[in-house]
Amino acid sequence: MKPEPATVPDPAAPRAFVLVGPTASGKTEVAHRLARHLGARVLSADSMLVYRGMDIGTAKPPAADRAAFGYAGVDLVAPDGGFSVAAYLDRAADAVRGAPGAAWIVAGGTGLYVRCLLQGLDPAPGPDAAARAEAGALLDSGGVAALAARLREAAPGARVRDERNPRRLVRAYERAVRGDAAPGVAWAAPGPRIVGLQPDRALLARRIGARARAMFEGGLLDEARALRAAFPELSATARQAIGYREAFAVLDGAMSVAEAVERTAIRTRQLAKRQMTWFRHQADVDWVPVGGGMTVESVAAEVLRRWETHGPARLAV
């Protein structure tokens, strides 16, 4: 049985076709092709694309593409600033409501952003639910290291028995934010059916390796150097971002470029695994298998066929 939405649907709510999947799965290329075909705008659901000046390491679409497809959800905050899921939803709502009648494609791999776009946050989430949302975004973008770093910032005296355990880190962060107040409301059930890309594992590993090499060959070290000069103290999420942490290590002489490329690929593969696990357990996804012999055109055609079958999803913005 298909899961029910968390709230009574609003028939006047804006709608969007949704495309999810792990990093390097080809979502951006497919979304752009379908946006051109449908005359749609693109709303990014990627928690790292919100940072201005972090372009190469996040595989941010070029400025020309962002302009062509009326991108929203990108370049929302400086890399030294904090940014919450609630702030993302506010900005997404501004973009969508500011373009009445526009067709939208939501594309990204940050499950929490996608979920909140479709279900919203609790009307009165309280510090516990808000902290859980922020902790989830940190885990999605930087793994346990990023969340542990943020916990140490929020509560320097906090102690976690096993900092490699994401559940314990999330609970510790919730306690630090709420001051041990009563727990908040649990997340609702998964929402409407959406479409996702599921690349062959070997193909995804090759794409991730190629992307890591291309990032460093394409100027990531220069971008990291410029970020440090402009923002001496990055936010916990930004400084743990995949590729940037490694680039900073190269700049500090703590890692060679070859080691940085390999470490970036490893962390990206780990992220992709976390993303797939999240979507399998937290959303109702119709997965499109993607093999090495498939073209962007053939993948886009299959995604479009499934979008036509399921219809667009209501946005809770």
Stockholm file with secondary structure:
# STOCKHOLM 1.0

chainA/1-317         MKPEPATVPDPAAPRAFVLVGPTASGKTEVAHRLARHLGARVLSADSMLVYRGMDIGTAKPPAADRAAFGYAGVDLVAPDGGFSVAAYLDRAADAVRGAPGAAWIVAGGTGLYVRCLLQGLDPAPGPDAAARAEAGALLDSGGVAALAARLREAAPGARVRDERNPRRLVRAYERAVRGDAAPGVAWAAPGPRIVGLQPDRALLARRIGARARAMFEGGLLDEARALRAAFPELSATARQAIGYREAFAVLDGAMSVAEAVERTAIRTRQLAKRQMTWFRHQADVDWVPVGGGMTVESVAAEVLRRWETHGPARLAV
#=GR chainA/1-317 SS CCCCCSSCCCTTSCEEEEEECCTTSSHHHHHHHHHHHHTCEEEECCTTTTBTTCCTTTTCCCHHHHHHTTCBSSSCBCTTSCCCHHHHHHHHHHHHHTSTTCCEEEEESCHHHHHHHHHCCCSSCHHHHHHHHHHHHHHHHHHHHHHHHHHHHHCTTCCCSCTTCHHHHHHHHHHHHHTSCCCCCCCCCCCSEEEEEEECHHHHHHHHHHHHHHHHHTTHHHHHHHHHHHCSSCCHHHHTSTTHHHHHHHHTTSSCHHHHHHHHHHHHHHHHHHHHHHHHHHSEEEEEEECTTCCHHHHHHHHHHHHHHHCCEECCC
#=GC SS_cons         CCCCCSSCCCTTSCEEEEEECCTTSSHHHHHHHHHHHHTCEEEECCTTTTBTTCCTTTTCCCHHHHHHTTCBSSSCBCTTSCCCHHHHHHHHHHHHHTSTTCCEEEEESCHHHHHHHHHCCCSSCHHHHHHHHHHHHHHHHHHHHHHHHHHHHHCTTCCCSCTTCHHHHHHHHHHHHHTSCCCCCCCCCCCSEEEEEEECHHHHHHHHHHHHHHHHHTTHHHHHHHHHHHCSSCCHHHHTSTTHHHHHHHHTTSSCHHHHHHHHHHHHHHHHHHHHHHHHHHSEEEEEEECTTCCHHHHHHHHHHHHHHHCCEECCC
//
